[in-house]
Amino acid sequence: MPRPVKLFYDLLSTHSRALYMFFEATKIPYDPIPVCTTKGEHRSDEYKECIGRFQQVPSIIDDGFKLSNGVTILKYLIREKLIPEHWYPRDSKLRARIDEYLEWQQDSRSEVFNAFVQEKWNLSLRDERSSQQKVEEYRQQVDQTLNQLEQNWLEPGRFIIGDRITIADILAACEVEQPKIVGMDPFEGRPKLAAWLEKVRYTMTPYYQEAHQDFYKFSDKVALRQN
């Protein structure tokens, strides 16, 4: 019997939440190991030596094989484990569409979302390196990418690629939620985006709620502090 995959994660991380849902939904045997990034646990020498040289979450160890980066881990698990095909279909055109989305997400969204959250967070801490102007600039870029997602990728009643959920949806959903951590509502004025997210949440119940429980609590604490 194969050993469970060790998953090192922090549910404040978008890719960690996506992987948590994926493991739960696919029933791949795994051992969840929380890592508190706000305390810098992933920055220790022990983490670098024993878990991942890039000191990232999420990371996995699969029978001694170490791997980091959420998208890379998802594709590795799809190749190595027995999972339902709809997550990353063998049909080359459908798979190409998923890859197209993932590349767009990486190029157009991830860096901007992270920068916005970090700048807003730094501003709340009165970090002199941050400014309201920087926050607004990143906010505009976040709005632009959310609008592009709604206009270019979403059709009513469907997932990002077709009629069944794929890895594109869980990665996108976790990233779309991320601005909530600094008080931004990503769904305001975006009904298609909100309807799609609700479809993903319903399809992934109860794993979606489990993956986001701590994230929502943390977001509420930040909101209270800023008010």
Backbone hydrogen bonds in HBPLUS format (Angstrom, degrees):
<---DONOR---> <-ACCEPTOR-->    atom                        ^
c    i                          cat <-CA-CA->   ^        H-A-AA   ^      H-
h    n   atom  resd res      DA  || num        DHA   H-A  angle D-A-AA Bond
n    s   type  num  typ     dist DA aas  dist angle  dist       angle   num
A0005-VAL N   A0029-PRO O   3.02 MM  24  6.39 162.1  2.05 138.3 133.2     1
A0031-ASP N   A0005-VAL O   2.69 MM  26  5.94 157.6  1.74 148.4 151.8     2
A0006-LYS N   A0061-ILE O   3.00 MM  55  5.09 171.5  2.00 151.2 148.4     3
A0061-ILE N   A0006-LYS O   2.98 MM  55  5.09 142.9  2.12 135.7 145.1     4
A0007-LEU N   A0031-ASP O   3.01 MM  24  6.01 166.0  2.03 139.5 143.5     5
A0033-ILE N   A0007-LEU O   2.71 MM  26  5.76 159.0  1.76 175.1 168.1     6
A0008-PHE N   A0059-SER O   2.83 MM  51  5.18 175.5  1.83 162.0 162.6     7
A0059-SER N   A0008-PHE O   3.04 MM  51  5.18 148.0  2.15 140.7 148.9     8
A0009-TYR N   A0033-ILE O   3.20 MM  24  6.42 153.3  2.28 139.5 146.0     9
A0035-VAL N   A0009-TYR O   2.67 MM  26  5.48 144.1  1.79 157.9 157.0    10
A0013-SER N   A0010-ASP O   2.80 MM   3  5.62 165.7  1.82 128.6 133.5    11
A0017-ARG N   A0013-SER O   3.09 MM   4  6.38 157.1  2.15 152.4 157.3    12
A0018-ALA N   A0014-THR O   3.07 MM   4  6.39 158.7  2.12 149.6 155.7    13
A0019-LEU N   A0015-HIS O   2.94 MM   4  6.08 160.0  1.98 144.4 149.6    14
A0020-TYR N   A0016-SER O   2.89 MM   4  6.09 158.3  1.94 148.7 155.0    15
A0021-MET N   A0017-ARG O   3.08 MM   4  6.31 166.0  2.10 150.8 153.4    16
A0022-PHE N   A0018-ALA O   2.96 MM   4  6.17 155.5  2.02 145.0 152.5    17
A0023-PHE N   A0019-LEU O   2.87 MM   4  6.05 170.0  1.88 160.2 160.9    18
A0024-GLU N   A0020-TYR O   3.08 MM   4  6.26 166.2  2.10 150.8 154.8    19
A0025-ALA N   A0021-MET O   2.82 MM   4  5.93 163.1  1.85 152.9 157.9    20
A0026-THR N   A0022-PHE O   2.96 MM   4  5.96 158.9  2.00 151.8 156.8    21
A0027-LYS N   A0023-PHE O   3.00 MM   4  5.77 127.2  2.29 138.8 149.9    22
A0039-LYS N   A0036-CYS O   3.26 MM   3  5.54 147.1  2.37 101.4 110.5    23
A0041-GLU N   A0036-CYS O   3.17 MM   5  5.66 164.7  2.19 152.9 148.2    24
A0040-GLY N   A0037-THR O   2.90 MM   3  4.69 154.6  1.96  98.6 106.7    25
A0043-ARG N   A0040-GLY O   2.95 MM   3  5.26 157.9  2.00 111.7 119.0    26
A0048-LYS N   A0044-SER O   3.17 MM   4  6.48 163.2  2.20 148.3 152.5    27
A0049-GLU N   A0045-ASP O   2.94 MM   4  6.13 157.3  1.99 149.3 155.2    28
A0050-CYS N   A0046-GLU O   2.84 MM   4  5.79 164.1  1.86 151.5 156.4    29
A0051-ILE N   A0047-TYR O   2.84 MM   4  5.10 152.0  1.92 137.0 143.3    30
A0052-GLY N   A0047-TYR O   3.02 MM   5  6.35 160.6  2.06 150.4 156.6    31
A0055-GLN N   A0052-GLY O   3.05 MM   3  5.26 159.1  2.10 108.9 115.6    32
A0060-ILE N   A0067-LEU O   2.84 MM   7  5.40 158.3  1.88 157.5 164.5    33
A0067-LEU N   A0060-ILE O   3.03 MM   7  5.40 154.4  2.09 149.5 150.8    34
A0062-ASP N   A0065-PHE O   2.78 MM   3  4.91 158.7  1.82 141.6 143.9    35
A0065-PHE N   A0062-ASP O   3.00 MM   3  4.91 165.8  2.02 109.4 111.6    36
A0073-ILE N   A0069-ASN O   2.89 MM   4  6.09 158.3  1.93 158.5 165.7    37
A0074-LEU N   A0070-GLY O   2.95 MM   4  6.17 161.9  1.98 151.3 156.0    38
A0075-LYS N   A0071-VAL O   3.06 MM   4  6.31 166.0  2.08 154.2 156.8    39
A0076-TYR N   A0072-THR O   2.99 MM   4  6.16 152.1  2.07 144.4 152.7    40
A0077-LEU N   A0073-ILE O   2.90 MM   4  6.15 165.4  1.92 158.0 161.0    41
A0078-ILE N   A0074-LEU O   2.99 MM   4  6.22 153.1  2.07 147.2 154.9    42
A0079-ARG N   A0075-LYS O   3.10 MM   4  6.32 150.0  2.19 142.3 149.3    43
A0080-GLU N   A0076-TYR O   2.95 MM   4  6.13 154.3  2.02 152.0 159.6    44
A0081-LYS N   A0077-LEU O   2.84 MM   4  5.50 153.9  1.91 149.0 152.2    45
A0087-TRP N   A0084-PRO O   3.43 MM   3  6.39 167.4  2.44 124.1 126.0    46
A0088-TYR N   A0085-GLU O   3.11 MM   3  5.91 143.9  2.24 125.4 131.7    47
A0167-ILE N   A0087-TRP O   3.08 MM  80  5.50 154.9  2.14 147.5 139.7    48
A0095-ARG N   A0091-ASP O   2.91 MM   4  6.11 164.8  1.94 160.1 165.2    49
A0096-ALA N   A0092-SER O   2.87 MM   4  5.94 147.5  1.98 135.5 144.8    50
A0097-ARG N   A0093-LYS O   3.01 MM   4  6.26 147.7  2.12 141.2 149.1    51
A0098-ILE N   A0094-LEU O   3.06 MM   4  6.41 154.0  2.13 148.0 154.6    52
A0099-ASP N   A0095-ARG O   2.91 MM   4  6.20 164.4  1.93 151.4 155.8    53
A0100-GLU N   A0096-ALA O   2.77 MM   4  5.96 148.1  1.87 142.3 152.0    54
A0101-TYR N   A0097-ARG O   2.97 MM   4  6.27 155.7  2.03 145.0 150.5    55
A0102-LEU N   A0098-ILE O   2.89 MM   4  6.21 164.5  1.91 154.9 159.2    56
A0103-GLU N   A0099-ASP O   2.89 MM   4  6.08 156.7  1.94 151.0 156.4    57
A0104-TRP N   A0100-GLU O   2.98 MM   4  6.19 156.7  2.03 144.7 151.7    58
A0105-GLN N   A0101-TYR O   2.74 MM   4  6.01 160.8  1.78 158.0 163.7    59
A0106-GLN N   A0102-LEU O   2.97 MM   4  6.14 158.7  2.02 142.6 148.2    60
A0107-ASP N   A0103-GLU O   2.88 MM   4  6.02 165.1  1.90 151.4 155.7    61
A0108-SER N   A0104-TRP O   2.73 MM   4  5.58 163.5  1.76 152.7 158.1    62
A0109-ARG N   A0105-GLN O   2.95 MM   4  5.05 148.4  2.05 130.1 136.6    63
A0110-SER N   A0105-GLN O   3.04 MM   5  6.25 162.3  2.07 160.8 164.6    64
A0113-PHE N   A0109-ARG O   2.85 MM   4  5.96 171.1  1.85 172.4 174.8    65
A0114-ASN N   A0110-SER O   3.00 MM   4  6.13 170.1  2.01 153.2 156.3    66
A0115-ALA N   A0111-GLU O   2.93 MM   4  6.01 157.1  1.98 144.0 150.9    67
A0116-PHE N   A0112-VAL O   2.91 MM   4  6.10 161.8  1.95 152.7 157.4    68
A0117-VAL N   A0113-PHE O   3.01 MM   4  6.24 172.3  2.02 156.8 158.4    69
A0118-GLN N   A0114-ASN O   2.91 MM   4  6.04 163.0  1.94 149.1 154.5    70
A0119-GLU N   A0115-ALA O   2.88 MM   4  5.99 165.1  1.90 151.6 155.6    71
A0120-LYS N   A0116-PHE O   2.92 MM   4  6.06 166.5  1.94 154.0 158.1    72
A0121-TRP N   A0117-VAL O   2.91 MM   4  5.98 154.2  1.98 144.6 152.3    73
A0122-ASN N   A0118-GLN O   2.83 MM   4  6.03 163.5  1.86 150.4 155.1    74
A0123-LEU N   A0119-GLU O   2.86 MM   4  6.06 154.8  1.93 147.0 154.1    75
A0124-SER N   A0120-LYS O   3.07 MM   4  6.29 150.2  2.16 141.3 148.7    76
A0125-LEU N   A0121-TRP O   3.15 MM   4  6.50 133.7  2.38 140.8 153.3    77
A0125-LEU N   A0122-ASN O   3.05 MM   3  5.05 130.9  2.30  94.2 107.9    78
A0127-ASP N   A0122-ASN O   2.91 MM   5  5.17 171.2  1.91 150.0 149.3    79
A0126-ARG N   A0123-LEU O   2.96 MM   3  4.85 157.8  2.01 103.2 108.9    80
A0130-SER N   A0127-ASP O   3.05 MM   3  5.69 164.6  2.07 119.6 124.6    81
A0135-VAL N   A0131-SER O   3.10 MM   4  6.44 162.9  2.13 151.1 155.9    82
A0136-GLU N   A0132-GLN O   2.93 MM   4  6.15 160.9  1.97 149.7 154.3    83
A0137-GLU N   A0133-GLN O   2.96 MM   4  6.21 154.0  2.03 148.1 155.4    84
A0138-TYR N   A0134-LYS O   3.01 MM   4  6.28 164.3  2.03 155.9 159.0    85
A0139-ARG N   A0135-VAL O   2.80 MM   4  5.97 149.1  1.90 146.2 156.4    86
A0140-GLN N   A0136-GLU O   2.97 MM   4  6.15 154.6  2.04 146.3 151.2    87
A0141-GLN N   A0137-GLU O   3.25 MM   4  6.57 150.2  2.34 139.3 147.0    88
A0142-VAL N   A0138-TYR O   2.85 MM   4  6.15 152.9  1.93 150.4 158.1    89
A0143-ASP N   A0139-ARG O   2.90 MM   4  6.17 163.8  1.93 152.1 156.3    90
A0144-GLN N   A0140-GLN O   2.96 MM   4  6.17 152.9  2.04 141.0 148.7    91
A0145-THR N   A0141-GLN O   3.00 MM   4  6.25 159.1  2.05 148.0 152.5    92
A0146-LEU N   A0142-VAL O   2.93 MM   4  6.15 158.2  1.97 154.6 160.9    93
A0147-ASN N   A0143-ASP O   2.93 MM   4  6.11 156.5  1.98 147.7 154.2    94
A0148-GLN N   A0144-GLN O   2.96 MM   4  6.23 151.4  2.04 144.0 152.1    95
A0149-LEU N   A0145-THR O   2.92 MM   4  6.17 153.8  1.99 144.7 151.6    96
A0150-GLU N   A0146-LEU O   3.02 MM   4  6.30 163.3  2.05 149.9 153.7    97
A0151-GLN N   A0147-ASN O   2.88 MM   4  6.02 162.1  1.91 150.4 155.8    98
A0152-ASN N   A0148-GLN O   2.77 MM   4  5.52 162.5  1.80 147.9 153.0    99
A0153-TRP N   A0149-LEU O   3.12 MM   4  5.25 149.2  2.22 130.8 136.7   100
A0158-ARG N   A0155-GLU O   3.08 MM   3  5.63 157.0  2.13 145.7 143.9   101
A0159-PHE N   A0162-GLY O   2.98 MM   3  5.63 149.9  2.07 164.2 173.8   102
A0169-ASP N   A0166-THR O   3.09 MM   3  5.55 130.2  2.35 107.0 117.8   103
A0171-LEU N   A0167-ILE O   3.11 MM   4  6.17 161.6  2.15 149.3 154.6   104
A0172-ALA N   A0168-ALA O   2.94 MM   4  5.97 158.1  1.98 143.2 150.1   105
A0173-ALA N   A0169-ASP O   2.82 MM   4  5.89 164.1  1.85 150.0 154.8   106
A0174-CYS N   A0170-ILE O   3.22 MM   4  6.22 164.4  2.24 139.6 143.3   107
A0175-GLU N   A0171-LEU O   3.21 MM   4  6.38 152.8  2.29 142.1 149.5   108
A0176-VAL N   A0172-ALA O   2.83 MM   4  6.02 160.9  1.86 158.1 163.6   109
A0177-GLU N   A0173-ALA O   3.10 MM   4  6.28 149.5  2.19 145.4 152.6   110
A0178-GLN N   A0175-GLU O   3.05 MM   3  5.15 135.9  2.26  99.9 112.1   111
A0180-LYS N   A0177-GLU O   2.95 MM   3  5.84 158.5  2.00 131.8 138.2   112
A0181-ILE N   A0178-GLN O   3.01 MM   3  5.86 164.2  2.03 128.0 131.6   113
A0182-VAL N   A0179-PRO O   3.07 MM   3  5.74 163.7  2.10 117.7 122.4   114
A0184-MET N   A0179-PRO O   3.18 MM   5  5.32 160.2  2.22 137.0 131.0   115
A0183-GLY N   A0180-LYS O   3.01 MM   3  4.84 165.6  2.03 108.4 107.7   116
A0190-ARG N   A0187-PHE O   2.99 MM   3  5.07 159.8  2.04 131.2 126.7   117
A0194-ALA N   A0190-ARG O   3.06 MM   4  6.34 160.5  2.10 154.2 159.9   118
A0195-ALA N   A0191-PRO O   2.92 MM   4  6.08 159.4  1.96 147.6 153.0   119
A0196-TRP N   A0192-LYS O   2.93 MM   4  6.08 158.6  1.98 145.8 151.7   120
A0197-LEU N   A0193-LEU O   2.96 MM   4  6.16 164.4  1.99 150.6 154.8   121
A0198-GLU N   A0194-ALA O   3.02 MM   4  6.22 155.4  2.08 145.3 151.9   122
A0199-LYS N   A0195-ALA O   3.05 MM   4  6.30 145.3  2.18 140.9 150.2   123
A0199-LYS N   A0196-TRP O   3.05 MM   3  5.03 119.6  2.43  94.7 110.0   124
A0200-VAL N   A0196-TRP O   2.96 MM   4  6.33 155.5  2.02 153.2 159.8   125
A0201-ARG N   A0197-LEU O   2.83 MM   4  6.06 166.5  1.85 153.5 157.5   126
A0202-TYR N   A0198-GLU O   2.90 MM   4  6.00 160.7  1.93 144.0 149.2   127
A0203-THR N   A0199-LYS O   2.98 MM   4  6.08 162.2  2.01 145.4 150.6   128
A0204-MET N   A0200-VAL O   2.95 MM   4  6.08 148.9  2.05 150.5 158.7   129
A0205-THR N   A0202-TYR O   3.33 MM   3  5.25 165.7  2.35 102.2 106.0   130
A0207-TYR N   A0204-MET O   2.69 MM   3  5.56 110.5  2.17 142.5 150.3   131
A0208-TYR N   A0204-MET O   3.01 MM   4  5.35 149.1  2.11 120.8 128.3   132
A0210-GLU N   A0206-PRO O   3.05 MM   4  6.33 159.4  2.09 153.3 159.6   133
A0211-ALA N   A0207-TYR O   2.89 MM   4  6.01 161.6  1.93 148.3 153.1   134
A0212-HIS N   A0208-TYR O   3.09 MM   4  6.27 142.7  2.23 145.1 154.6   135
A0213-GLN N   A0209-GLN O   3.01 MM   4  5.84 115.1  2.45 142.0 155.1   136
A0216-TYR N   A0212-HIS O   2.86 MM   4  6.00 163.2  1.89 158.9 161.2   137
A0217-LYS N   A0213-GLN O   3.14 MM   4  6.41 158.4  2.19 146.2 152.3   138
A0218-PHE N   A0214-ASP O   2.90 MM   4  6.09 161.3  1.93 150.6 155.5   139
A0219-SER N   A0215-PHE O   2.90 MM   4  6.12 158.0  1.95 148.3 154.8   140
A0220-ASP N   A0216-TYR O   2.91 MM   4  6.15 153.2  1.99 147.6 154.4   141
A0221-LYS N   A0217-LYS O   3.06 MM   4  6.35 153.3  2.13 147.3 154.0   142
A0222-VAL N   A0218-PHE O   3.02 MM   4  6.32 158.1  2.07 151.5 157.2   143
A0223-ALA N   A0219-SER O   2.96 MM   4  6.20 157.1  2.01 147.1 153.5   144
A0224-LEU N   A0220-ASP O   3.00 MM   4  6.24 156.5  2.06 147.8 153.5   145
A0225-ARG N   A0221-LYS O   3.06 MM   4  6.28 154.0  2.13 146.0 152.9   146
A0226-GLN N   A0222-VAL O   3.04 MM   4  6.29 145.7  2.16 147.1 156.0   147
A0227-ASN N   A0223-ALA O   3.12 MM   4  6.29 132.0  2.36 141.9 153.6   148
